[in-house]
Amino acid sequence: MEGYSFCFAYRVGIADINYGGHVANSAVLNFFQDARIEYLAHLGDYSEIDLGGCGIIMPEAHVYFRKEMFLGDKLNIGVKSIKLKRSSWVMEYRVERDLELTAEGETPLVCYDYQKRKPCRMPFEFRTALTGFEGL
């Protein structure tokens, strides 16, 4: 997917469908999370709860719905990191079906120390992996 450093394949399942017969609003945030989890694993041995000394917390999410998605659709979800700061960054997502945009969005992510229950600096090793992968 042009402009995205990582791509995740997803097939729409029955749990993603709402009463309208198409993908539920909440399911798209789950698509973003699944793609984010794979992205972090691709960078190294990282996860949402362990970036090498801390986890992440998401203070807000933005989703833009462009086309309906349906049961069985094969989706490609592009992920990239932008706006890197001392303790946070933004991830952008693009969802496509057969090269057609169906949804897009972004999630600011803050490095978070779950022991102290407060934000913290991004671990150096994770920052290095992230900047190296994205060319930031």
C-alpha positions as CSV (number, residue, x, y, z in Angstrom):
1,M,0.0,0.0,0.0
2,E,1.7,3.2,-1.2
3,G,2.8,5.5,1.6
4,Y,2.3,3.0,4.4
5,S,5.3,1.2,5.9
6,F,3.3,-1.9,7.1
7,C,0.3,-3.7,5.8
8,F,-2.0,-6.2,7.6
9,A,-4.5,-8.5,5.9
10,Y,-7.9,-9.0,7.5
11,R,-11.0,-10.9,6.5
12,V,-14.3,-9.5,7.9
13,G,-16.0,-12.0,10.2
14,I,-19.5,-12.3,11.5
15,A,-18.6,-10.6,14.8
16,D,-17.6,-7.4,12.8
17,I,-21.1,-7.0,11.3
18,N,-23.9,-4.9,12.8
19,Y,-27.7,-5.0,12.4
20,G,-27.4,-3.0,9.2
21,G,-25.6,-5.9,7.6
22,H,-22.3,-4.1,7.2
23,V,-19.2,-3.6,9.4
24,A,-19.9,-1.9,12.7
25,N,-18.3,1.4,13.7
26,S,-16.7,-0.2,16.7
27,A,-15.2,-3.0,14.6
28,V,-13.0,-0.6,12.6
29,L,-11.3,0.4,15.9
30,N,-10.7,-3.3,16.4
31,F,-9.2,-3.6,12.9
32,F,-6.9,-0.7,13.8
33,Q,-5.9,-2.4,17.1
34,D,-5.2,-5.8,15.3
35,A,-3.0,-4.0,12.8
36,R,-1.2,-2.0,15.5
37,I,-0.4,-5.2,17.4
38,E,1.1,-6.8,14.3
39,Y,3.0,-3.6,13.5
40,L,4.5,-3.4,17.0
41,A,5.5,-7.1,16.8
42,H,7.1,-6.5,13.4
43,L,9.3,-3.8,15.0
44,G,10.7,-6.3,17.5
45,D,9.4,-8.0,20.5
46,Y,7.0,-5.2,21.3
47,S,3.4,-5.1,22.3
48,E,0.8,-2.6,23.6
49,I,1.7,-3.4,27.1
50,D,5.5,-3.7,26.7
51,L,7.6,-1.3,24.5
52,G,10.6,-2.3,26.5
53,G,9.8,-0.6,29.8
54,C,6.4,0.8,29.4
55,G,3.1,0.3,27.6
56,I,0.9,2.6,25.6
57,I,-2.4,4.3,26.2
58,M,-4.7,5.9,23.6
59,P,-6.2,9.2,24.7
60,E,-8.5,9.5,21.6
61,A,-9.2,7.9,18.2
62,H,-10.4,9.2,14.9
63,V,-12.1,7.1,12.3
64,Y,-13.4,8.2,8.9
65,F,-15.7,5.8,7.2
66,R,-15.6,6.0,3.4
67,K,-17.4,2.9,2.0
68,E,-19.4,0.1,3.5
69,M,-17.6,-3.2,4.3
70,F,-19.3,-6.6,4.4
71,L,-19.0,-10.1,5.7
72,G,-16.2,-11.9,4.0
73,D,-14.5,-8.8,2.6
74,K,-10.7,-9.2,2.3
75,L,-9.2,-6.0,3.6
76,N,-5.7,-4.6,3.7
77,I,-4.9,-2.3,6.5
78,G,-1.9,0.1,6.1
79,V,-0.2,1.4,9.2
80,K,2.4,4.1,9.6
81,S,3.8,6.2,12.5
82,I,4.1,9.9,12.3
83,K,4.5,12.9,14.6
84,L,7.1,11.3,16.9
85,K,7.5,13.2,20.2
86,R,9.3,12.6,23.5
87,S,6.7,10.3,25.0
88,S,4.1,10.0,22.2
89,W,3.4,9.5,18.5
90,V,0.5,9.1,16.1
91,M,-0.4,6.0,14.1
92,E,-2.3,6.4,10.8
93,Y,-4.4,3.7,9.3
94,R,-5.8,3.1,5.8
95,V,-8.3,0.3,5.1
96,E,-8.8,-0.9,1.6
97,R,-10.8,-3.5,-0.2
98,D,-9.6,-4.3,-3.7
99,L,-7.5,-1.1,-3.7
100,E,-10.5,1.0,-2.8
101,L,-10.5,3.1,0.3
102,T,-13.1,2.0,2.8
103,A,-11.9,3.6,6.1
104,E,-9.1,5.6,7.5
105,G,-8.1,7.1,10.8
106,E,-5.5,7.9,13.3
107,T,-4.7,7.2,17.0
108,P,-2.4,9.3,19.2
109,L,-0.5,6.9,21.4
110,V,1.2,7.9,24.7
111,C,3.9,5.9,26.4
112,Y,2.5,4.9,29.7
113,D,4.0,3.4,32.9
114,Y,1.2,1.1,34.2
115,Q,3.0,0.6,37.5
116,K,3.1,4.4,38.3
117,R,-0.1,5.1,36.4
118,K,1.3,8.0,34.5
119,P,2.9,8.9,31.1
120,C,6.6,8.4,30.6
121,R,9.3,8.9,28.0
122,M,9.5,6.5,25.1
123,P,12.1,3.8,25.7
124,F,15.3,4.4,23.7
125,E,15.4,1.0,22.0
126,F,11.8,1.3,20.9
127,R,12.3,4.8,19.6
128,T,15.4,3.5,17.7
129,A,13.4,0.7,16.2
130,L,10.5,3.0,15.3
131,T,12.6,5.7,13.7
132,G,14.7,3.2,11.8
133,F,11.7,1.4,10.4
134,E,9.8,4.6,9.4
135,G,12.8,6.6,8.4
136,L,11.8,9.4,10.8
